[in-house]
Amino acid sequence: MAVTSKNTQRRAQRLLPLRPADLQVLLILGDGALHAYGISKAVQRQPGGRVRLEIGSLYRTLNRMRTEGLIDESGVRDTGPQGQERRTYRITRFGRTVASAEAERLRQVVAVARDRKFLPQEGS
């Protein structure tokens, strides 16, 4: 993980735990910029398929995540099938910090669950 300031780490911790949809968006945008429809399709392809993002709620999620500084517009416009211009989104450095903090939080939750025998031990 990149070196981040203590202030940035504290800001990231205040956003935890992340909503499942937010984490999915951050993980998907970790691979590169996408437009909303591409994000929606990528979420549907995720293993387990437990997070669903309807396009209307996805736009609200994206706007909120932009306000929080987790993502921003990439500045590149994509052209849709009907020739419409589509905004593309990318993860910010702060978004990566938050996603890493959430991944660590989840790792700790899984470790406790294994310790308490709710999950099999690794390698079992």
N, C-alpha and C positions, 0 to 999 in steps of 0.2 A: 504494500500500500504506500502511496506517496506520503511524504511528510506533510502534516497539516498542523496548523496552529491549535493551541488549546482552546481558543475562542471558537474556532471552526468545529472542533470536536464537541464542545458544549452545545453549539447550535444544532449539530447533527443529532446528539442524544435527545434533545427536546422533541424531535420529530418521531422518535421511536415509541412504541412499535409502529412500523409502517403498515398502512392498509395493504392487503394482499394485492390489489390492483396496482398500487403505486410501485410496489416491489417488482411486479411483473414488467411494468413499463420501463423501470430503470434497468432491469436485467436485459430486456430486449434492446433498448437503446445503447447498451454497452457494446453491442456489435456494430453500431453505426446508425446514422440518421435515417428516420423513416417518417412517412406521412401517417395520419391517424388510421386510415384503412389498413395500411401495412402493419401497424402496431396491433390492431384488432385481430388480423389474421394470424400474426405471430403468436399472440396470446392463445388463440384457439389451438395452435399446434403444440403448445407446451405439454409435456408429459403430465398425466393426471387430469388435465382439463378442468380443474376445479374453479378457476377464475374465469368469469365471463365478463366481457366488456361490450355492452351495447354502444353503438356509435355515439348516441346522444350523451350518455353518461361518460364516455371516453373523452369527449371534448371538454366537459366540465372538469374531469380529472386532470387533463392536460393543462387547462387554464390555471387550476389551483397549483399544480406542480410547478408551472412557470412562475407564479407569484411567490412560491416558497424557494425559488432558486435552484430547484432540482434539475430542471430541463430548460432549454430555450429553443427558439427557432433557429434552424441551421443557416438561414439566409438563402438556401437553395429552394427553389420552387419546382415541384414535380408536376407533370401534366397527366391528368387522369384520363380514363378511357373516352370520355366525352369531350376532351380537350380543355376541361376546367383546370385551373391552376390549384395545386394543393400545397399547403405548408408542410414543411418537414421539420421534425424535432430531433434534438440531440441531448444527450446527458451532459450536465455541467460537471466541473471538477467537484463542486459541493455535492451534487447528486451521487457521484461515485463514492465520496466520503460517507454519505448517508447509507448507500447500499452496502458498503463494506461494514459499517457499524451494525446494520440490521442483520447481515449474514453472521457476524460474530455473535450477536444476541441470540439468534436462532441456533447456532452451534452450541451455545451454552445450555439452551433449553433442551436440546436433544441429548446432551451429556447427562443432564439431570434425569431425563426420562429413562435413559439407559441404566443409570445408577439405581433407579427405583424400580427397575425391571418392567417398565412399560414398553420398552423396545429391546430387541435382542442386542447383545454386545457386538461391537464391530468384529467382523470376521467369523461370526457364528452362523 
